Amino acid sequence: MNDGLVIPALKVALDGLAQRQRAIANNVANISTPGYQASTVDFENTLASAVSGNPSADLASLESTISTGTTGDPANLNGNNVNLDNETLMGSKTNLAYSLVLRAVDGRFQEMRDALKAT
């Protein structure tokens, strides 16, 4: 990966995960709303392809990697398709991923702090 894209890529990952957290919270809040269609946020595959092996990738291409949509899961009798088990699992996975990306950001800045101390 282009070294200048590490922090921007981590920023996009944090933004995407934060958007997913909001979508999950909104889905759970609307679990009883008739006709509500659960939202999703996807960015991992597009972000990975934007930065892996693409030396010309830039911040603009990274920021366009976050996409939102609906799950397409089957709806129940009132037209709502929120599945609390899926939302709970996705919320846990998203929180863990967010923590890991924050650690990566912290590690990257620690490298910079160490380099500045060495000079």
N, C-alpha and C positions, 0 to 999 in steps of 0.2 A: 504494500500500500504506500502511496505517496505520503511521505512523512508529514507534509503540511496539511494532510486531510485527516489526521488522527483525531485531533480535537473537534473539528467540524463534524466528523462522522459520529463521534461520541455524543455531541450536542444533538444531532438528528435522532440518535437512538434514545436519548433522554426525552426529547420532545415527543417522539412516537409512543414511548412507553407511558408518558404522562397523559397523552391523548387517549390511549387505551384504558388507563385507569379511570378517566372521566367517562368514557363510553360504558365501561362496566358498571360504574356507579349509577349512571343514567338508566341502564338496562334494569338493574335491580330495583331502582326507584319506580320503574314503570312495569313491574312484574304483573300487576293486576289491571293495567290499562288495556281495555279492549282494542284490538287492532294494532297494538304497538308491535313494531318489528325491531328485534334486537340489532344493535349497531356493532360493527367490528372496526378495528384499526389494523392495517397491515403495512409493514415497512421492511421487515427483516430481509426477505429475499431480494427485494429491489435494492436495498442499501448495500447488501453484500455484493451484488453484481456491479453496482456503481463504483465500488472501491477496489474490488479484487481484480488485479491484472489490467486495470484501466488507468494508465499514467496520465491521461488527459482529463480525468474526473475532476470536477470543480465543485465548489460549495453550492452553486445553483442547481447542479444535477442532484446533489445530495438532498437538498431541501424539498425536491419534488418527489421524494421516495415514499412519503407518508400518504396512504390512501385510506379512505373510510368507505364503508358500505354496510350492507345488512347481511345477516348470517345466512339467510336462505333456508333456515331450519323449518321443519313443518310447524304449523300453528296449531294451537288447541282450539276448542270450540268457540272461544270469543275472538279468535284471530290473532291472539298474542303468541309470540314464539320464544319468549324469554325462558331459558332453562336455568334454574337457580344453581344446580350442580355444576353446569358448565361455566357459569359466571363466577362461581366461587373458586373453581379450579384455575380458571384463567386469571382471576384476580391474584391468587397466590403466586402463580408463575410470573406474572407481570411485576409484582412487588419484589420478588427475588431477582429478576432480571434488572430492574431499576437499581437495586442495591449493588449488583455486580458492575454495572456500568459506572455508577458513582465511584466505586473502588478503582476502576480503570482510570477515570478522570483524575482521582486523587494520586494514583501512582504516576501518571504522566506529569502532573505538576510537581510531584516529589522529585522526579528525575531532573526537572528544570531547576528546582531549588538546589539540588545537590550539585548540578553543573555550575550554577552561579557561585556557590560556596567554594568550589574548587578553583575558581579563577581569582 
